[in-house]
Amino acid sequence: MAAKIRKGDKVIVLNGRDKGRTGEVFEVRPTEGKALVRGVNLVKRHQKQTQAQEGGIISKEAPIQLSNIAIVGKDGKPTRVGFKIQADGTKVRIAKRSGAEIDV
């Protein structure tokens, strides 16, 4: 199945502790059905000190279920994603709310 949410998409959280927050997807894990969104679902982790990194308690993004996020449309509201095949045979994602193309 084609990916409805991809790296670089601006998404909004639909459920959970961070409901209503927006961020950019920087990693998608399709086999797990999860994504990492910048600034959303932050958790505290204890980091051991290494030569390259300082030790201590750090905040990092935890994976969030793909079903709990939606792409932000042109109007700033969440929208579902559909697909349309253009005349030249290329497949593009479209926003169900407005009908506008997502892939530019």
Residue pairs with C-beta under 8 A, 6 or more apart in sequence:
2 83
2 91
2 93
3 28
3 30
4 66
4 71
4 81
4 93
5 11
5 25
5 28
5 35
5 66
5 69
5 71
5 81
6 25
6 28
7 25
7 26
7 27
7 28
8 24
8 25
8 26
9 24
9 25
9 71
9 102
10 22
10 23
10 24
10 25
10 71
10 72
11 22
11 23
11 24
11 25
11 35
11 37
11 69
11 70
11 71
11 72
12 20
12 21
12 22
12 69
12 70
12 71
12 72
12 78
13 19
13 20
13 21
13 22
13 37
13 40
13 41
13 64
13 68
13 69
14 68
14 69
14 70
14 78
15 68
16 41
16 64
16 68
17 41
18 40
18 41
18 64
21 39
21 40
22 40
22 72
23 37
23 38
23 39
23 40
24 37
24 38
25 35
25 36
25 37
25 38
25 69
26 36
26 37
26 38
27 35
27 36
28 34
28 35
28 36
28 66
29 35
29 36
29 63
32 63
33 65
33 66
33 67
34 63
34 64
34 65
34 66
35 63
35 64
35 66
35 69
36 61
36 62
36 63
36 64
37 61
37 64
37 69
38 61
39 61
40 61
40 64
41 61
41 62
41 63
41 64
42 59
42 60
42 61
42 62
43 59
43 60
43 61
43 62
44 57
44 58
44 59
45 57
45 58
45 59
45 60
46 56
46 57
47 53
47 54
47 55
47 56
47 57
47 58
48 55
49 55
49 56
70 78
70 79
70 80
71 78
71 79
71 81
71 95
71 102
72 78
72 79
73 79
73 95
73 97
73 98
73 100
74 95
74 98
74 100
75 97
75 98
77 97
79 95
79 96
79 97
79 98
80 95
80 96
80 97
81 93
81 94
81 95
81 96
81 102
82 93
82 94
82 95
82 96
83 91
83 92
83 93
83 94
84 91
84 92
84 94
84 101
85 91
85 92
86 92
92 101
92 102
92 103
93 101
93 102
93 103
94 100
94 101
94 102
95 101
95 102
